C-alpha cells in the first residue's frame, strides 16, 4: 500500500532531507487549512501531501515520539507534530487519482495510525477509545448517541479554544509582543490548545473511518478503470434516421410554436382590463388637461369681459329684463312641486 501511494505521489516528493521539520509541517498545514475554503488546486493538494509525507518520515527518523512515553513527557512545541498523520489523511481524501481506492486506503491507514498513537499516549477520550477498539458493526441507536456526544464535545472544545484565543489577544494587547530571544516560551494555555485540537482530530478521524468504509464498499462493486468500456456509438444509418427525425420535429414545432404561445398566453389572462399607463403618466395627463381647462376658462372670461365692456347700459338693462321674464314664464309653466310624483296623491 505504501509503495502504491508513493507511486501516486511520484514527482512531487521532496528528495532532500535538509528541509527543516517545521517548514515541512507548515507547508502541508497551509494547504490543509485551505481545503475547506476550496481555494487550493490539485497541484497544491499533491504538494501538501508530499510535504506531510516527508514530514512524517522526518519524525520517524528523529524518533520524536516513543512508545515508552506518555502525553506528559512530550514537549508542548512537539504536540503539533502528532497531527501530521491526521492532516495527511484528510489531504489524501481530497487528492484525485486514476485509482481512487489507493488514496482512500492510504487515508484509512493514516487515520488508524493517528488514532493508535493517540491511544498509546492516552490522548483519546473514553468515548473515542471505546469506538476505536470496538469490533464488528454498531447498531443505529449507538451510532446516533455517539454522534450527539461528539457534537456536544466538539462544541465545547470550540468554545474553549475561542476563549483561549481571546485571552491571548488581550494579553498581547496589554503587555505587547515582548522581546524576541529566539526561544518560544509556551504557556499552559498553549498546551491545552494543542490537546483540544488533538481531541477534535481524533473525533474527526473516527468519522472519516466510518465514511471510508462506506466508500470502499462502493468502490469494491465498481469495475477497475481499464475494464470500463464505453458503450458502442450509433451506426451511420441510425445517425441519418436521428437527423431526419430531428429536422422533422423542428419543422413541426416551428409551425405549432406560435399557436402554442398564443394559447398559453390566454390561459391565465386576467378578467379585467390591465392598466395602460403608470400612475405618474396618468398624473401628468391630468395635469395637462387641468392646465388646458384653466386656459380655456381664462379666455372665455376675457371674451365675456370684452363683450360686457362693448355693451351700453340700456342693453344691459334690457338683457336683465328679458332674463327675469324668461324666469317668470318658466315658473308659470312648472309650478312648485309639479315634478315630484311623491307629493301627488295616488289615483
C-alpha positions as CSV (number, residue, x, y, z in Angstrom):
1,X,0.0,0.0,0.0
2,X,2.8,2.4,0.9
3,X,4.5,1.6,-2.4
4,X,1.3,2.3,-4.4
5,X,0.8,5.5,-2.6
6,X,4.4,6.6,-3.2
7,X,3.9,5.9,-6.9
8,X,0.8,8.0,-7.0
9,X,2.7,10.9,-5.4
10,X,5.7,10.4,-7.6
11,X,7.2,13.6,-9.0
12,X,6.3,15.7,-6.0
13,X,8.2,14.1,-3.1
14,X,10.9,16.2,-1.7
15,X,14.1,14.2,-2.0
16,X,16.3,16.4,0.1
17,X,16.5,15.8,3.8
18,X,17.8,19.3,4.6
19,X,14.3,21.0,4.8
20,X,13.5,21.7,8.5
21,X,10.7,19.7,10.1
22,X,8.8,22.9,11.0
23,X,8.9,24.1,7.4
24,X,7.6,20.8,6.1
25,X,4.8,20.9,8.7
26,X,3.8,24.4,7.8
27,X,3.7,23.7,4.0
28,X,1.3,20.8,4.5
29,X,-0.9,22.5,7.1
30,X,-1.2,25.7,5.0
31,X,-2.9,23.8,2.1
32,X,-4.8,21.6,4.6
33,X,-6.4,24.8,6.1
34,X,-7.3,26.0,2.6
35,X,-9.2,22.8,1.7
36,X,-12.3,23.9,3.5
37,X,-12.5,27.2,1.5
38,X,-11.9,25.4,-1.8
39,X,-9.1,27.8,-2.8
40,X,-6.4,25.1,-3.3
41,X,-5.8,23.4,-6.6
42,X,-4.9,19.7,-7.2
43,X,-1.3,20.8,-7.6
44,X,-1.3,22.4,-4.2
45,X,-3.0,19.3,-2.6
46,X,-0.4,17.0,-4.2
47,X,2.4,19.2,-2.9
48,X,0.9,19.3,0.6
49,X,0.6,15.5,0.6
50,X,4.3,15.2,-0.4
51,X,5.3,17.7,2.3
52,X,3.3,15.9,5.0
53,X,4.7,12.6,3.8
54,X,8.2,13.9,4.1
55,X,7.4,15.4,7.5
56,X,6.1,12.1,8.7
57,X,9.3,10.4,7.5
58,X,11.4,13.0,9.3
59,X,9.5,12.5,12.5
60,X,10.3,8.7,12.3
61,X,14.0,9.4,11.6
62,X,14.2,11.7,14.6
63,X,12.3,9.3,16.8
64,X,10.3,12.2,18.1
65,X,7.8,10.0,19.8
66,X,8.4,6.8,21.7
67,X,6.1,4.1,22.8
68,X,7.6,4.3,26.3
69,X,6.4,7.9,26.7
70,X,3.1,9.3,27.8
71,X,1.5,12.6,27.0
72,X,3.2,14.4,29.9
73,X,6.6,13.5,28.5
74,X,6.0,15.3,25.2
75,X,7.1,18.9,24.9
76,X,4.4,21.4,24.1
77,X,6.2,22.5,20.9
78,X,6.2,18.9,19.6
79,X,2.5,18.2,20.2
80,X,1.5,19.7,16.8
81,X,3.6,17.0,15.0
82,X,1.2,14.4,16.4
83,X,-1.4,15.8,13.9
84,X,0.7,15.1,10.8
85,X,-0.9,11.7,10.1
86,X,-4.4,13.2,10.5
87,X,-3.6,16.1,8.2
88,X,-2.1,13.7,5.6
89,X,-5.2,11.5,5.7
90,X,-7.5,14.5,5.1
91,X,-5.3,15.7,2.2
92,X,-5.2,12.2,0.6
93,X,-9.0,12.1,0.6
94,X,-9.0,15.3,-1.4
95,X,-6.4,14.1,-3.9
96,X,-7.7,13.0,-7.3
97,X,-6.0,9.9,-8.8
98,X,-6.7,7.4,-11.5
99,X,-7.4,4.7,-8.9
100,X,-9.4,6.2,-6.1
101,X,-9.1,3.1,-4.0
102,X,-5.4,3.7,-3.4
103,X,-6.0,7.2,-2.0
104,X,-8.9,6.0,0.2
105,X,-6.9,3.1,1.6
106,X,-3.9,5.4,2.2
107,X,-6.1,7.9,4.1
108,X,-7.6,5.0,6.1
109,X,-4.1,3.8,7.1
110,X,-3.1,7.4,8.2
111,X,-6.2,7.9,10.4
112,X,-5.7,4.5,12.1
113,X,-2.1,5.3,12.7
114,X,-3.0,8.7,14.2
115,X,-5.6,7.1,16.5
116,X,-3.2,4.4,17.5
117,X,-0.6,7.0,18.5
118,X,-3.2,8.9,20.5
119,X,-4.3,5.7,22.2
120,X,-0.8,4.8,23.1
121,X,-0.2,8.3,24.6
122,X,-3.6,8.2,26.4
123,X,-4.8,11.2,24.5
124,X,-8.2,9.6,23.5
125,X,-11.3,10.4,25.4
126,X,-13.3,7.5,26.9
127,X,-15.8,7.7,24.1
128,X,-13.2,7.8,21.3
129,X,-11.3,5.0,22.9
130,X,-14.3,2.8,23.1
131,X,-15.2,3.5,19.5
132,X,-11.6,2.9,18.3
133,X,-11.4,-0.5,20.0
134,X,-14.8,-1.7,19.0
135,X,-15.0,-4.7,16.7
136,X,-17.9,-5.5,14.5
137,X,-20.9,-3.5,13.3
138,X,-22.7,-1.0,15.6
139,X,-26.4,-0.6,15.9
140,X,-28.1,2.6,14.7
141,X,-29.0,3.8,18.2
142,X,-25.4,3.6,19.5
143,X,-24.2,5.5,16.4
144,X,-26.7,8.2,17.0
145,X,-25.8,8.6,20.6
146,X,-22.1,8.7,19.8
147,X,-22.6,11.4,17.1
148,X,-24.7,13.5,19.6
149,X,-21.9,13.2,22.2
150,X,-19.2,14.0,19.7
151,X,-21.2,17.1,18.5
152,X,-21.6,18.4,22.1
153,X,-17.9,17.8,22.9
154,X,-16.8,19.5,19.7
155,X,-18.9,22.5,20.5
156,X,-17.4,22.7,24.0
157,X,-13.9,22.4,22.5
158,X,-14.5,25.2,20.0
159,X,-15.9,27.4,22.8
160,X,-12.8,26.8,24.9
161,X,-10.4,27.4,22.0
162,X,-12.2,30.7,21.3
163,X,-11.9,31.7,24.9
164,X,-8.1,30.9,24.9
165,X,-7.6,32.9,21.7
166,X,-9.4,35.9,23.1
167,X,-7.3,35.7,26.3
168,X,-4.1,35.6,24.3
169,X,-5.1,38.6,22.2
170,X,-5.9,40.5,25.4
171,X,-2.6,39.6,26.9
172,X,-0.7,40.7,23.8
173,X,-2.6,44.0,23.8
174,X,-1.8,44.7,27.5
175,X,1.8,43.7,27.6
176,X,2.9,43.8,23.9
177,X,4.7,41.2,21.9
178,X,7.7,41.0,24.2
179,X,11.4,40.8,23.2
180,X,12.3,38.1,20.6
181,X,15.0,36.0,22.2
182,X,14.8,33.1,19.6
183,X,13.2,30.8,22.1
184,X,9.5,30.1,22.3
185,X,8.0,30.2,25.8
186,X,4.9,28.0,25.8
187,X,2.2,28.5,28.5
188,X,-0.3,26.2,29.9
189,X,-2.9,27.7,27.6
190,X,-0.8,26.7,24.6
191,X,-0.5,23.1,25.8
192,X,-4.3,23.0,26.4
193,X,-4.9,24.3,22.9
194,X,-2.9,21.5,21.3
195,X,-4.5,18.9,23.5
196,X,-8.0,20.1,22.5
197,X,-7.1,20.2,18.8
198,X,-5.8,16.6,19.0
199,X,-9.0,15.5,20.7
200,X,-11.1,17.2,17.9
201,X,-8.8,15.5,15.3
202,X,-9.4,12.1,16.9
203,X,-13.1,12.6,16.8
204,X,-12.9,13.6,13.2
205,X,-10.7,10.6,12.3
206,X,-13.4,8.2,13.6
207,X,-15.9,9.9,11.4
208,X,-13.6,9.7,8.4
209,X,-13.0,6.0,9.0
210,X,-16.8,5.4,9.0
211,X,-17.2,7.2,5.7
212,X,-14.2,5.5,4.2
213,X,-15.7,2.0,4.9
214,X,-18.8,3.1,3.0
215,X,-16.8,4.4,0.1
216,X,-14.7,1.3,-0.1
217,X,-17.8,-0.8,-0.3
218,X,-19.0,1.3,-3.3
219,X,-15.6,1.1,-4.9
220,X,-15.5,-2.7,-4.5
221,X,-18.6,-3.0,-6.6
222,X,-17.2,-0.7,-9.3
223,X,-15.0,-2.3,-12.1
224,X,-11.4,-1.1,-12.5
225,X,-10.7,1.8,-14.9
226,X,-9.1,-0.5,-17.5
227,X,-12.2,-2.7,-17.6
228,X,-14.7,0.0,-18.0
229,X,-15.9,0.1,-21.6
230,X,-17.6,2.9,-23.4
231,X,-21.0,1.9,-24.9
232,X,-20.9,1.5,-28.6
233,X,-21.7,4.5,-30.7
234,X,-24.6,4.8,-33.2
235,X,-24.2,3.4,-36.7
236,X,-24.3,5.8,-39.7
237,X,-27.8,4.6,-40.6
238,X,-29.0,5.4,-37.0
239,X,-27.4,8.8,-37.2
240,X,-29.2,9.6,-40.5
241,X,-32.6,8.5,-39.1
242,X,-32.0,10.5,-36.0
243,X,-31.1,13.6,-38.0
244,X,-34.2,13.2,-40.2
245,X,-36.4,12.9,-37.2
246,X,-34.8,15.9,-35.5
247,X,-35.4,18.1,-38.7
248,X,-39.0,16.9,-38.9
249,X,-39.6,17.7,-35.3
250,X,-38.1,21.2,-35.6
251,X,-40.3,21.9,-38.7
252,X,-43.4,20.7,-36.8
253,X,-42.6,22.6,-33.7
254,X,-41.9,25.8,-35.7
255,X,-45.5,25.8,-37.1
256,X,-47.1,25.0,-33.8
257,X,-45.0,27.2,-31.6
258,X,-46.8,30.4,-32.4
259,X,-50.2,28.9,-31.8
260,X,-49.0,27.2,-28.6
261,X,-47.6,30.5,-27.3
262,X,-50.8,32.4,-28.1
263,X,-53.0,29.8,-26.3
264,X,-50.6,29.7,-23.4
265,X,-50.7,33.5,-23.1
266,X,-54.6,33.5,-23.0
267,X,-55.0,30.8,-20.3
268,X,-54.1,32.8,-17.3
269,X,-55.0,36.3,-18.5
270,X,-57.0,38.4,-16.0
271,X,-60.7,39.0,-16.2
272,X,-60.3,42.8,-16.0
273,X,-58.6,45.3,-18.3
274,X,-54.9,45.8,-17.4
275,X,-53.7,49.4,-16.9
276,X,-52.3,51.1,-20.0
277,X,-50.2,53.6,-18.2
278,X,-48.5,54.2,-14.9
279,X,-49.7,56.4,-12.0
280,X,-47.1,59.0,-13.0
281,X,-48.2,59.1,-16.6
282,X,-51.8,59.4,-15.5
283,X,-50.9,62.3,-13.2
284,X,-49.1,64.1,-16.0
285,X,-52.1,63.7,-18.3
286,X,-54.5,65.0,-15.6
287,X,-52.2,68.0,-15.1
288,X,-52.1,68.8,-18.8
289,X,-55.9,68.6,-19.0
290,X,-56.3,70.8,-16.0
291,X,-54.0,73.4,-17.4
292,X,-55.9,73.3,-20.7
293,X,-59.2,73.9,-18.9
294,X,-57.8,76.7,-16.9
295,X,-56.5,78.4,-20.1
296,X,-59.9,78.0,-21.8
297,X,-61.8,79.4,-18.8
298,X,-59.4,82.4,-18.8
299,X,-60.0,83.0,-22.5
300,X,-63.8,82.8,-22.0
301,X,-63.7,85.2,-19.1
302,X,-61.7,87.6,-21.2
303,X,-64.1,87.4,-24.1
304,X,-67.1,87.9,-21.8
305,X,-65.4,90.9,-20.2
306,X,-64.7,92.4,-23.7
307,X,-68.4,91.9,-24.7
308,X,-69.6,93.4,-21.4
309,X,-67.4,96.4,-22.0
310,X,-68.7,97.0,-25.5
311,X,-72.4,97.0,-24.4
312,X,-74.2,100.1,-23.2
313,X,-76.2,100.5,-20.0
314,X,-79.5,100.3,-21.8
315,X,-78.5,96.9,-23.4
316,X,-77.5,95.5,-20.1
317,X,-80.9,96.6,-18.5
318,X,-82.7,95.0,-21.5
319,X,-80.9,91.7,-21.0
320,X,-81.7,91.7,-17.3
321,X,-85.4,92.4,-18.0
322,X,-85.5,89.5,-20.6
323,X,-83.9,87.1,-18.2
324,X,-86.4,88.0,-15.5
325,X,-89.3,87.5,-17.9
326,X,-88.0,84.1,-19.0
327,X,-87.7,83.0,-15.4
328,X,-91.3,84.1,-14.7
329,X,-92.6,82.2,-17.7
330,X,-90.7,79.1,-16.6
331,X,-92.2,79.2,-13.1
332,X,-95.7,79.6,-14.6
333,X,-95.2,76.5,-16.8
334,X,-93.6,74.5,-14.0
335,X,-95.4,75.0,-10.7
336,X,-93.5,74.3,-7.5
337,X,-93.6,70.6,-6.7
338,X,-95.1,69.7,-10.0
339,X,-92.2,67.3,-11.0
340,X,-92.2,65.4,-7.6
341,X,-94.6,62.5,-8.0
342,X,-94.4,61.6,-4.3
343,X,-96.3,64.8,-3.4
344,X,-99.2,63.9,-5.6
345,X,-101.9,61.6,-4.3
346,X,-102.2,58.2,-5.8
347,X,-105.0,57.8,-8.3
